């Protein structure tokens, strides 16, 4: 019952909560966007787009504008600085939902003066309070309140990156931050009278918006995006929880196997009294089914309790408040699945009931071995179909479900094969000259009624999950860690104007810190590929469809004559100083290999760029592999020097400032001298990445705990169901004069061997799975953390030994004579 309960609880909790979130998002779809339609552009809206928006406003459509950009915020009282996301608002946004503040109702008064509303994280980072003044660029704003709820946004994400600051758009020009090269997003929010008006607008003007590089998002699309993201996450977590249920099935099979062994005399008597094989089989199958139903019912209750707690656990990672209510179809499904798994996994050991002869009532040594036949094949087929069916039901798509079922079956088969080989190997090759305690304890691994396979599967799977998650997370975090070498930056300065470049460099070097190269950034868009315009390519219905984002996005390009440490040339030739131009006479560029694949271009092909209204045709001279995980000035596209030197551009300057206080002081000096120059503390970025990965890992570990708990229950159950035989053997040893200490050492040897076996191979398989995930899924370098894995292995052996000894305490409680009398009865 316990084995089934834990697995059902995992599935009920995650699937019920998924339905709760989906319903909440559906009910609050407009509040997630704050309007019916959002228009978004990285440049100020063109005259044609602005005229269209103005015409809508004249007909009564609600219009609000929000301008987003990153900037340094300086607290005048404390002198501390922090990179924040500034949002300059005009109009009555949001039209649906509400932005809640502390003190209340501060949002409605935002436009009345030079006020700012900030995330709580801003107060913490800058050590300020409501009423203090923030300098943003050359403008000054009084903190009028704290944002407590912004519908449709993940507060934890923005808090990790410094936080949001809302200011009135009326005073935006006073900041002086919207200069050439600034990374600014211009957004317009529209509220229509009805859905028909919105649909008519999209249908009539979608082509114009695409031509003007304006992206749009409707409330329905935002709803679908959130639902798909939450559904994908919850289904993957559900797959982790599904392992707990299938482990419970292994526990059922183990328990029923020993239970049937203990009931053979009773079954033989029933057969003597005329009970036919199907009747006896049905009796015990009914028992397994009833226990499965009871275990599932307990799991449903436990799952509902976990479901009720999830909104509090995940409140910082949800875009809105989620009302929690029992989902009766999910509860009924969980009840049915738990009962079905109990019955299906009980089939194999229950088949032994059909082979019990009436003669077994008189001769206990009568052979009752299970005969191979169609019934056992049908039982195996039912188990396989159950695993595949549940995996495909829980997975985001059938392919993922099938792959998960194959991986699960493969791991199970490997663990089972490992346990079987160990039993055979120990029985044949174990040295006979070993001490008696060791020989007796190890022999218990292959003696009759042993639980080696069940315990190896249960504990091995739990260790496999832990090792896989830990190794993957450790390798992902390792990719973003800053090392101590002198060429690794800890501070990145950007939005440096051409006339500020020398002065900024002087401040850095004058403070005693190294300048790790200043890189130019030139914005540009792709206008043609091999003579075809992007519009023609996207409208092409004959050739295979292209991915839209590489053709629609604005690129931040650069020019240089050397590769950097995070790049590796994989095709073509880098330009040399002796070559004035490429073979075709066109300026040369180097493309990141994945971008080239998305654009379906290769060496020698041409791309025409729109750089601030000037078209530049280029030829692809080389392809690069870029390690995006390294904190370098990485780019999709690199031009050869001399092509973009005179184009409008800004600069990025990385430097290394090891001490946190020195970094803060340098940032403050730069903000005071050049308010438009922003800086990013890369050590803080590393902490953010670790926090995000840690949050994801927490969610997965939370579901993995169900599997680990199920494994522990199976371990306890497996040891408990074989306790009868352990007591009998121990009584025989005590009758022959063995002392308590000797028996304890024998049992400890057996349990330690089981723990070492399960822990070792669970860890090995986990490392292999982590290597596959890191190398092939994330395409990163892999390194196995040996010491933590050793601790996991040893810890598994110690826990298994402790549980085994605790579960065998009855061996020493009763005198041998009392036990012998009980056995004879």
N, C-alpha and C positions, 0 to 999 in steps of 0.2 A: 504493500500500500504506500509506504513511504517513497519507494522508487518511482512509482507512477505519479504521486502527488507533486513532487518537485517539478517534474517535466511539464505536467499540465499547468501548474502555477505559472511557469515561465511563458508558455504560449498564451494563456488567458490574459496575463498582465499586459504583455506587449501588444497583442492584437486588439484588445479592448481599448487600450490607450490610443492606438493608431486610429481607431474609429472615432474616438472622442475628439482627437485633434482634427481629423478630416471634417467632422461636422462643425466644429468651432470655426475652422477656416472658411467653410462654405457659408456659415451664417454671417461672418464678418468680412466677406471678401472685399467689399468696398473700403472698409476701414483699413485693410492691409495696404492699400494704395493711397487712401486719403482722398481719392477722386475717381472719376470714371475713366480718365485717360491721362497718361503722362507722356509728354514729348521731351526728348533728351538729345542734346547735342554737345559736342566738345568745342564748338565755336559759337559765338553769338548767332542767334537765329537770323537767317538771311532775310532780305526785304520781302521776298515772296512768301516765306513762312510766317513772318511777323504780320504781314497784311492779312493772311488767312486767319491768324489768331485774333487779330483786331476785329475782323468781320464777325467772328463768332461772338466776341464780347458784346458787340453792338446789338446782337439778337437776344441777349439775356443769358448766354452761357457763362457760368462762373469761371474766371481765369485767375490763377495765382502763379507767381514765379518764385523759384528757389534756385539760387546760385551756389554751387558747391565748389570748394577748393581747400587744399591743405595749406596751413600757415602756422608759424610759430606764435604762440600766445605768451606774453610776458606779464607776470603778476607784478604790479608796481610796488606793492607793499613788501613782498618777500624777495623780489628779484629773481624768482625762478621762472624757467621757460619750459615749454612743452609743445610738441607738434600736435595740432588738433585739426579736426575737420570743421571748417567754418561753413555755415549755411545762412545765406542772406535771403530773407523771406519778404515777399510783398503779397498783398491780397489776404483773403480769408482762409487760406489753407490751414488745416485739412477740412474738406467738405463732409467727410464721413469719419466717424470716430472722433476721438479727442486726444489732445496732448495734455497730459496731467503734469502739474508742477508742484513744487513745495517751496514757498507757500502756494496755496491754491490760486487759481485764476490769473496767474502771471502771464500766461500765453496771450490772453486777450489784450494785455497792456504792452506787449512787446514793441509795437509800432509807435508808441507814444513818445519815446525818448531814446537816448543812446544806451539802451539796455542790452543785456546779454543773458540768455538762458543756457545753462551748461549741464553736462553730465556730472554725476557725483564724482566720477574719476578725475575730472578736471580739478575739483576742489582738493582732492587728495594729493595729486601730483604737484600742484602749484602751491599747496599749503595756504589756501585762501578760503574765504567764507562769503556768504551773501552780503552784498554791500561793498566789497572790494572792487578795484578797477583792473580790467584787463586791457593791455595794449595789443591790438591786432594790426600789424602793419604800422601805419602812422595814425590810426584811429584809436580812440579810447572808449571803452564801454563798461558800464557798471553792472556787476552781476546782480540780477534782480530775482533770480530763483534757480532752482535745480530741477532738471527733467526727471520725473519719476516714471513716466510711461509714454513711449512714442509707438503708436500702433504700427504693426507690420515690420518692425526692425528688431534685430537681436542685440539687446543692450550689452551683453557680455562681449560681443565682438568689438563694438566701438569703444567700450571701456578699456579693452586690452590695448588698443592703438591710441590711447590718449584721451578719447572722448569727443563729443560734439559740442559745438558752440553755435547757438542761433543768435543772429543779430538782425536788425531791420535793414532791408535793402536800401532804404533811403540814404543811409550813411555808408554805403559800400564804397563809393568813390573816395571817401576820406581815408580808407585804408591804403590806397595806392598800390594794391596788390595785383590788380588785373592788368598785367603788363604782357608784352610779347613773350610767348613761350610758357606762360603760366598754365599749369594743368588745371583747367576749370571746366566744370560741367554745368551747362545751362539747362534748367528744367522748367517746363510749364505744365501746370496741373489744370485739367478742365473738368467741369461738372455739367453734364447734359441733363435735359429734362426727362429723357427716356432712352431705353436701349436702342430704339429704332434710330434716333438721332445720332447716337454713337456709331452704329453700324453703317449708316449712310455716310457719315464723315470719313470713316476708315476706307470704305469702298471707293469714295470719290477722290480721296487725296493721298492714298497710300503710295502711289507712284511718285508724286511730288515730294513727299517726305523722304522716300528712299533716294531720289535724285539729289536732294539737298543734305544728305548724310544725317538725317534726323531719325532717330530710333523712337519707337512708340511702344507703350505697354498699357494694356487695358486691365481693369479690375479682374475680369475673368481670367486673363492670362496670368496675372499675379497669383490668383487663387490656385490655378493649375500648377504653377511652378512650386508653390509651397506644398501643395498636396503631394506632388510627385517626389519632392525632396524628402518629406516626412515619411511617405510610404516606402521609398527606397531604403531609408535608414532603418525603419522599424522592421521591414522584412528581412534585412540582413541580420539585425539583432535577433529576430525570431528564429533564424536558422541556427544561431548559436544556442538559443534556448531549446531548439528541437533536439539538439544533441543530448540534453538532459533527459528528455522523454525516452529517447532510444536507449540511453544508458539504463533507464528504468526498466526497459524491456529486457535487457540483459540480466538485471537483478531479478525480474520475474522468472525468467528461464532458470536461473540458478536456484532460486528458492523452491520452485515447483519440482525441479529435479530431485532435490534432497527430500522434499515433502513426499513425493511419490515413493522414494526408496523406503521411507519410514512407514508407508501405508501398504506395502506389498502383502503382508499377512492378512490385513483386513480385506484387501481386494480379492485375495485368493479365497477367503471364506465366502464372500459375496458370489464368487464364481461357483463355489461348491453348492450354494443354495439356489443356483439356477439363473443367476443374473447374467444376461448376455453381454458380450463385449461392448456393443454400442451403448448399453445402459450404463455400465460402469464408467466408460469414457465420458459420457454426458454428465454424470454426477460430478466428476472432478473438474471437468471443463466449466460447469456451472459455478463451482466454487471459485475457480480462477476469475471467471467473469464478474461475479459478485464482489470479490475483493478489488478487482479493477475499477468497478463502479464506485465503491466506497473510497478508494484511493483518489479517483478522479474528482469526487465530490469534495474531498478535503483540499485537493489542489485548486479547484475552482474558488473555494473560499479564500485560500491563501493568495491566489492570483488577484482577486478583487482587492484584497488588502494592499498588495504591492501596487496595483493600478491607482489606488487612491493616494498613494504617497508620491507617485511619479511627477505630478505637476510641481510639487515643492522642490524635488530634486533637480528638475530641468527648467525651473522658472526663468533662469537667465538665458536659456537657449531656445525659448519659444517666442514666436512673434506676437502672441496674444494670450489672454487668459483662456484656459481650457477648463470648462466645467466637466467634471467627471461623473459618469453615471454607468451603472452596470449595462453591459451589452448582452442581452439575453441570447441572441443567436450565437455569439462567440462563446458564452458560457455553456450552452448546449453542445456546441461543437467540441469544446474542450472535454466535456464529460464523455461524449461518444468516442473521441479519439483515444482518451486514456483507457477506456474499457476495451476498445478494439486492440490497442497495443498489448494490453495485458493478456488478452485471449490469444492473439497471434503468436506472441513470444512464449506462451505456455504450451502451444501445440506440440512442439518437438519433445519436451520431456514427458508430456502426457501420453504420447504415443506408446510409451512403455507399458501403460495400463492395458492396452489392447493385447499385449503379449503375455499377460499373467495367466498361468495355467492353474486350475483347481489344485493340482498336485503341490503347488507352492505352499498350500496350507499345511501340508504334512512334511514336506522336505524343503527347508529354507535354502538349502544349497542348490536347489533346482535352477537350471540355467534360464535366466529371464532376459537374455540379451535381446536388444532391439534388432529386428530384421530390416534390412534395407528394402525399400519398395516404393510404390507410387505415393503412399501416404506421406512418407518423409520428404519426397521430392515436392509434393504439394505444399507441405509446411514451409520448406525453404522458399518456394516460389511466393507464398503468401507474405513471408517476412520481407523478401526483396521488393515485392510490389508495394508493401506498406512504406518502406523506406523511400522508394522513388516517388510514390504518390504524395506523401507528406512533404518531401523536399520541394516538389514542383508546386504544391499548394502554397507553401510558405515563401518561396523565392520570388523575386521581382519578375522573373520570366522563366519559361520552361527550360531554356538552355542553361541558365544559372542553376536551376533546381536539379537538372539532370547531372550537371558537373559536380554539384555539392553531394548528390547521392553517390556518385562514382567515387569521389574523394573520401567520403565517409565510409563507404564499403571497403575501399582500398586500405584505409587506415585500420579499420576493424580486422580485416583479413591479415594485415601485417602483424598486428598485436596478437591475434589468435595463433598465427603461424609461429611467432616468436615464442609464445608460451608453450606450444606443442613441441617445438624443437628443443626448448630448454628441458622439458620433462623427459623427452627421449634421450637427450644428451646426458643429463645428470644420471639417469637410470643406468646408462651403459658405461659412461666414462668416469663417473665420480670415483676418486681414489678410495680404496677400501681401507687404507691405513690411517685415514683421518680420525680424529678423536671421536669417541662415541656420541657426544652431544651434537657434533656437527653432522655425523652420519645420520643420526636419527632425525634431526631437524630438516636436513636436506631431503631425506627419503620421503618426508611428508609431502613434498611437492608433487610426487607421482603416485602416492599410495591411493587406494580406493577412497572415494568420497572426497578427493582433494578439490580445492577451489582455485587452483592456479590460473586457469583460463579466465574465470569470471573476475577474479581480483585484478589480473593483468589488464583486462579490458576496461574495467571500471576506473582503477587508479591511473592506468596508462593514458586513458583518454583525457582525464582531468589534467594530468601533467602535460600532455600534448598541447592542450588548449593554452595553458599558462605559458609554456615555453614559446609557442608560436607567437602569441600576442607580445610577450616581453621582447623577444628577439627582433620582431618587426618594428616595434616602437623604438627600441634602443638604436637600431640602424637609421631610422628616419630622423631621430633627434641628432644623431651624430653628424648627419649631413649639414645641419644648420648651426653647429657649434662653432664659435669663433676660437681659433687656436692662437697661440702666443707668438707666432712668427711675425717678424717686423713688417711684412707686406700685407697683413690682413687689417682692413679698416675697422674701426669701431664707431666712426661718425661719418655720415654722408651729408654733404651740403649740396643743395640743388636750387634751381631758379636763380642762378647767378647771372646777371646781365653782362654783356660784353664789356661795358665801361666799368663794371665793378670787379672784374676778374682779378686784376693785379692787386687791388686793395684787399680783397678777401684773402688772397694768397699770402699777402704780407702779414695780415692779422694771425693767420695760422702759423706761419713760420716764425713770426715774432714772438709768439707764445711758447716757442720751443718744441713744436710738434711737427712731424714730417708731413709733407704734402705728397700723397701717393698718386699723383697724376691728375690733371684736370681734363675732363672729357666734354666735348661739345655735343649738344643735343639739338637736332634739326627736325621739327615735325614735318611729316609728309604723308601723302596718300597715294595709293596705286591708282593710276588713271587708265593704263593699258598694259596688257600682257601679250607680247608677240604681235603687236599691232591691233589687237582687239580690245575695245573699251570694256571696262568692268561691267557696264550695263548690258552690253551684248553677251558677255560670258554668263552672267547670272540669268539672262532671259533665254539662254540656249536650252532647248528641249530635246535636241537630237543626241548630243553627246552626254556622257554621264554627268549628273549634277555635281556642282562644285560646293565646297563648304563656303558659307557666306562671309564668316568673320574675317578671313585674311584679305578679302577684297573690299570690305566696307570699313575696316578700322583705320584709325590714324596711327601711324608708326612714329616712334621716337628713334630717329636714325642718328648715326655718328659717322665720323671719318677718322681714320688713323692708318699708320703704315706698318703696324705690328699686331700680332695676336696677343691676347692677355692670358693669364694663367688658367682661366676657366674655359678656354676654347681649345679645340683641336681640329686641324684641317683634315677633312675626310675625303674630299674630292677637289680636283682642280688645282690651281696654282695661285699662291699669294703674289700680289704685285711687288715688284722690286724697284729700288730707287733708279735703276738704270733704264727701266721701261717707262716711256713717256705716256703711252696709252695702250689700250688693249688691241688685239688683232683686228677687230672690226672698226677701230677708230672711235668707239664709244667709251664713255666712262665705265669703270668696272665696279662691281659690287660683290660682296660675299654674303650669302644667305645661310641662315640657320637651317639645318637639314630637314627638320620637321616642317618648317614653314614652306620649304621648297616642295615637300611632298604634298602639303595641303594645296599649294598653288598649281601643282602638277607641272613644274618647270625643272629644267636641269641646266647643266653647263652650256654656255654659248647662247642661251635664249635671252630674250630682251624683256625688260620691264620699264615702263615709263612712269615717272613720279610727278605728282603735282606738289611742288614745294612753294607754299605761299603764293599760288597763282602762276608759278613758272614751271613749265613742263621740262623734265630732264629725262632723256632716254638713256638707259644703262644696259650693260650686258653682264650676265652672271659669270664671274670668273672662278668662283670657288664655293664650296659648301663646308659649313662648320658644324661640329658637335659642341653644344654649349651646356655646361653644367650649371643649370639655373639655381641649384641649391646653394651654390657658393655666393658669398656676399661680394660680388664683383660688379663692375659696370657692364652688364651683359646687354646685348642688343640682338634683335632679329636680323637687322640689316646693317652692314658696315660698308661705307663708300671709301673709295681710294682718295687720298688727300688731293686738294686742288679743285674738287668739284663743288663742295658745299661751303668752302671757306668764307664766302661773302654773303651766304644766306642768313636770314634772321635766325638767331640761335641763342640758347642759354647754355650754361655750363654746370657740370656736376663735379664736385671736388671731394674725394674721400680723404680722410686722415685717420691717424691712429692716436687716440688719447686713452691710455689704459685706465686712468683713475676717474671714477664717476664724478667726483667734485670738480676736477679739471674740465671734464666734458661739459658740466653744467655752466661753469664760468665762461668757457669759450662760446657756448651757445648764447649766453646772455650778452657777451660783448658783440657778437655778430648781429643779434637782433637790434641792439641799440644803434649800431653803425649802419646796418642795412636791413630795415624791417621786412623787405620783400624776400630775403634769403631765408629759406627753410632748412632745417637740419633734422636728420633722423638718427637717433641713437640706435645703432645696430645691435647693441647688447639688449636693449629693450625689445627690439624686433625678435631677437632670439627667444626671449622670455615669452613673448606673445605666441610664437610658433609652438613652443613647448607647451604652453597653456592650452592651445587649441588641440594639439595632438593628445595632450593629457586628458582633455575633456572627452574626446572621441574614444580614447583608450578606456576611460572610466566607464562609459556606456557599454562598451564591449565586455569589459571585466565584470560589470554588474550582471550581465546575462550569463557570462561564463561561470559566475559563482553558483548558478543553479546547476550547471553541469558538474561542478566540483562537489556540491552538496549531494547530488544524485550519486556520484561516484563513491563518496564516503558512506552513504546509506547502503549502497550495494555491497561495499566492503564489510560493513557491520553485519548486514543480512547474510552474506556468504559465510562469514565466520560463525554467526549464530546458528545457522541451519546445520552446520557440521559439528556443532558443539557436542551432540550426543556421542559421536564417534570419538571425539577428542577426550571426553570424560572417560569413556570405556578404556581407551588406550592408557590414559593416565592412571586409572585405577589398577590396571594390570601391572604397570610399572611400580606403583606404590606397594602393591601386594608383594612384588618381588624385592622390595626393600629400597626403592628409589626415594630420595628425599625431595622435598619441595623445591629446593634450589636447583636440583638437577632437571626436574620437569620444567621449571621456569626457563632454564637456559635452552632446553630443547625447543619450547614454544617460541622463545625469542629468536632463536636461529631460524625457525620456519618463517615467522612473520617478517623478520629483517630480510630474508632471502626474497620473499614476495615483494616487499617494498623496493628493494634494490633492483629487482627485475623490472617491475612496472615503471619505476622512476627512471631507470636508465634508458629503456627503449622509448618511453613517452617523451623524454627529453631529446633523444636523438631524432625521432620523427618530427618533433616540434622545430628543431633547428633546421631540418631539411625543408619543412613547409615554410619557415620564415625565410630561408635562402631563396626559395622559389618566388615568394611574394616580393621580396626586396629586389631581387635581380631581374625578374621578368615582368612583374606588374608595375613596380615603381622605377625600374631601370636604374638602380643605384648600386654602388659597391657594397659588399656584404662583409661583416665581421662578426664572429660569434663571441659574445661576452662569456668567457669560460668560467670565471669565478662565480657570478650569479647562477649560472647553470649548474655548477657543482653544488652550490648551496641548495638549489631546488631539488637536486637528486638526493642529497643526503637528508634533507628535510622530509622528503617523501618516505624514505626508509624509516626514519625515526617516528613519523606520525603513524605509519602502518603498524610498526612494532608496538607502539603505545596502545593503539586501538585493539590490536589482537590480544595483548596481555590483559587489558581491561575486560574484554569480552570473554576471556577464559577464566575469570576469577572463581567461577563455580567449581573448577577442578580441585581447588584446595579447601573448599568450605565443608565438604562432607567426608566422613570416614569411608574407606573402601567398602566395608561390609554393607553400609546403608545404600551405597550406589549399586552394588551387586544385587541387592534385594529388589531395588526399583527396576533394574534391567530385567530381572527374571519375571516380574509382574507384567 
